[in-house]
Amino acid sequence: MTTELAKEKTKAKQRYLKRKKERRKHRPKTTQDDSAVVEDTLGSTTKKDIEVTLDITYSTGRSSPDRSVDGLQQYASGGEERPKKRPRLVPSQEVEVMMDSAEVLPAAKNMIIASSTETALPVALPSFPLPAVPDAPSKSVLALQGLDQALVEADIVHPTTSVSVPQSENDDGGTKLCARTRRRLNDLGITELFAVQTTLLPFLLPQEAPYRALYTPYNPPRDACISAPTGSGKTLAYVLPIIEILSQRLVTRLRALVVLPTRDLVVQVRETFEALGKGHGLKIGTATGQHSFAHEQSQLVFDKSTDLHSGSSKVDILICTPGRLIDHLNGTPNFSLQHLRFLVIDEADRLLAQSFQDWLAQVLSATRPSLLTGCTEGTPANSLPFHDAISPAFMGGLTSTDIPTFFTETPRSSCQKLLFSATLTRDPGKIAALNLRNPKYFIVQGTKDGVSDSHVLDVVMEKFTMPETLTEHMLVCEASQKPLIFFHLVYNHQVKNALVFTKSAESTTRLVRLFDFFQKAWSTKTMAGLSQPIVIRAYSSDLPANERKNILERFKAQEIQVLVCSDLISRGIDISHVNHVVSYDVPVDMRKYVHRVGRTARAGRDGDAWTLVEEQEARYFKSMLKEADHLGKVKRVRVSEKDVELLLAHYETALGELKEVYTRQG
Ligand SMILES: Nc1ncnc2c1ncn2[C@@H]1O[C@H](COP(=O)(O)OP(=O)(O)OP(=O)(O)O)[C@@H](O)[C@H]1O
């Protein structure tokens, strides 16, 4: 049995060797690119042949050089470093593992035919066009995305725009002002209107009568937001139209409300109203908290004892701070905003940032008819005293047939909201709180030469315009040298009639003291070049209101030459003789910088702004200016040791004295 088995094995082996020999005889010469040869030889293909053939097929089509015959030969010959990782089995090897020659041949043949057909196809597939990359939108298009349409459609007015104020009775010269107002302007030495006034007057004073009316409940006027540089005449731009429209009134009612952030500004705006409104018979009131509440109440309303639905007012125009306004809204009987024709919010960005008692929401709701207290449904009209005096817009809340409501259309408040600032916010979120009615934007600013869409960008990026007559400087120095540099400005650069801004009331007081000691030290030694000592005073929140008022008046009268203050008066204050503004401490942001430097170079006059920058602040300050596209406008002034040589000895004496005072105070 075993012998037979052994014989069988031997025979099989011989058969195998014979077949192998024959195969070798017929083996095709392997070429790398001819798939036809591959097909011809299939009749006698063995698994090894399949391996070679598949390798050839893949190498012509898809495989990496490593997998091709060439690649393998290269590794073998040491021509190329063998890969560290064992290469994955190539298809031919997989076939070899799986197949026994007799059974796999047809399947292998199919695969090879498929592979060879693939290689016969054009090597490159038809190429599809790549998705086209659209042109990048311009900066201005990007900046405008998501913006309020009213802001995009803003009227951009060049700062040099102006119109003269004619004296003739019949020709208003496009100013829309009556002859009396024009005469008054001329009396005050105003012969032409500035850009913001030229633009705003025709908007607020249209020729058509209905739009000049005191009540326009069925066609209420559009609101307006105005951004114009410091000192460009924004106050007059709202004072003039208010006087023009209100001067036609027969009965005194509170028809114009001007809200300002500080008492000093209230006083200043009142003076402008009084100067322009002379002869029109309009009554002007203020509410700032400077006087007692009872006194203010007596100045504002006639009658506090009877509840009058129409309110009662002794003034046509009220100028106030937001805090005191809310006090009167909540605590003064018959103080009503129902007749308001104008609501002016000056220094709007500052006031909008102020959330004191949610003052804005309270004021706005007091101007809306829904607030007619006591006029609930079913209230008999004849029980309402003086109901004929109720504002037309507010009569909608009454159901009585005695009161004519001639249209079914809901009457709306005739109050026109006007927002002003040199740094008006472009933030739609903040503006939305005002619930503006179809607002119109006016922006006074120059455009950069050759950049047609620069104004759009500047508006959106809040790049504020400075007065063209302003010259700006910065002096970088060590913190300990700042007082000395300041004295150098005063004595060597004639920085007088100057407002000096510090970061706090404490720093204000210290600088004034040091300056006084310095002058004393100097006068006791040599008074070279100093005929009269310079009068310097501090103006800060530490002082009582009366003293502050007194100091400001003395500064206006030029009895004080240098006024050192905190940012308390950095906004709005208009003092024509201020030739210099010194930022003794760097302003914290661009808005503050704009308002500080804007205290000079007003109404077309020249002015200089100086910023003392401590070395460690220089980077921040410059990047702030750069972001506002303003760095190029601020010249760097260098101060050498020689420049301050004469001042040094007195400065050191003054420092010693100041130190002594503070040590004594403990
Ligand atoms: N048309 C004009 N002609 C001459 N002077 C004018 C004219 N209009 C305004 N002024 C004067 O210009 C100065 C600055 O005006 P105003 O205080 O209204 O500026 P502003 O734009 O409100 O500045 P700020 O943003 O700093 O409050 C005032 O002294 C004012 O009397």
Ligand as a Chemical Component Dictionary entry (heavy atoms), coordinates in Angstrom:
data_LIG
# 
_chem_comp.id                   LIG 
_chem_comp.type                 NON-POLYMER 
_chem_comp.pdbx_formal_charge   0 
_chem_comp.three_letter_code    LIG 
# 
loop_
_chem_comp_atom.comp_id 
_chem_comp_atom.atom_id 
_chem_comp_atom.alt_atom_id 
_chem_comp_atom.type_symbol 
_chem_comp_atom.charge 
_chem_comp_atom.model_Cartn_x 
_chem_comp_atom.model_Cartn_y 
_chem_comp_atom.model_Cartn_z 
_chem_comp_atom.pdbx_ordinal 
LIG N1  N1  N 0 -22.234 129.702 10.879 1  
LIG C1  C1  C 0 -21.386 130.045 11.833 2  
LIG N2  N2  N 0 -20.545 131.094 11.657 3  
LIG C2  C2  C 0 -19.662 131.436 12.634 4  
LIG N3  N3  N 0 -19.553 130.794 13.792 5  
LIG C3  C3  C 0 -20.370 129.761 14.008 6  
LIG C4  C4  C 0 -21.320 129.336 13.057 7  
LIG N4  N4  N 0 -21.971 128.271 13.554 8  
LIG C5  C5  C 0 -21.467 128.042 14.772 9  
LIG N5  N5  N 0 -20.515 128.922 15.042 10 
LIG C6  C6  C 0 -19.686 128.976 16.266 11 
LIG O1  O1  O 0 -18.845 127.830 16.249 12 
LIG C7  C7  C 0 -18.569 127.423 17.564 13 
LIG C8  C8  C 0 -18.755 125.929 17.705 14 
LIG O2  O2  O 0 -20.101 125.591 17.554 15 
LIG P1  P1  P 0 -20.765 124.414 18.377 16 
LIG O3  O3  O 0 -20.476 124.567 19.813 17 
LIG O4  O4  O 0 -22.151 124.310 17.954 18 
LIG O5  O5  O 0 -19.909 123.180 17.822 19 
LIG P2  P2  P 0 -20.251 121.656 17.900 20 
LIG O6  O6  O 0 -20.269 121.139 16.526 21 
LIG O7  O7  O 0 -21.467 121.436 18.735 22 
LIG O8  O8  O 0 -18.963 121.096 18.657 23 
LIG P3  P3  P 0 -18.822 119.909 19.706 24 
LIG O9  O9  O 0 -18.946 118.651 18.949 25 
LIG O10 O10 O 0 -17.456 120.096 20.248 26 
LIG O11 O11 O 0 -19.894 120.090 20.709 27 
LIG C9  C9  C 0 -19.496 128.233 18.460 28 
LIG O12 O12 O 0 -18.762 129.242 19.066 29 
LIG C10 C10 C 0 -20.492 128.838 17.519 30 
LIG O13 O13 O 0 -20.955 130.079 17.948 31 
# 
loop_
_chem_comp_bond.comp_id 
_chem_comp_bond.atom_id_1 
_chem_comp_bond.atom_id_2 
_chem_comp_bond.value_order 
_chem_comp_bond.pdbx_ordinal 
LIG N1  C1  SING 1  
LIG C1  N2  SING 2  
LIG C1  C4  DOUB 3  
LIG N2  C2  DOUB 4  
LIG C2  N3  SING 5  
LIG N3  C3  DOUB 6  
LIG C3  C4  SING 7  
LIG C3  N5  SING 8  
LIG C4  N4  SING 9  
LIG N4  C5  DOUB 10 
LIG C5  N5  SING 11 
LIG N5  C6  SING 12 
LIG C6  O1  SING 13 
LIG C6  C10 SING 14 
LIG O1  C7  SING 15 
LIG C7  C8  SING 16 
LIG C7  C9  SING 17 
LIG C8  O2  SING 18 
LIG O2  P1  SING 19 
LIG P1  O3  DOUB 20 
LIG P1  O4  SING 21 
LIG P1  O5  SING 22 
LIG O5  P2  SING 23 
LIG P2  O6  DOUB 24 
LIG P2  O7  SING 25 
LIG P2  O8  SING 26 
LIG O8  P3  SING 27 
LIG P3  O9  DOUB 28 
LIG P3  O10 SING 29 
LIG P3  O11 SING 30 
LIG C9  O12 SING 31 
LIG C9  C10 SING 32 
LIG C10 O13 SING 33 
# 
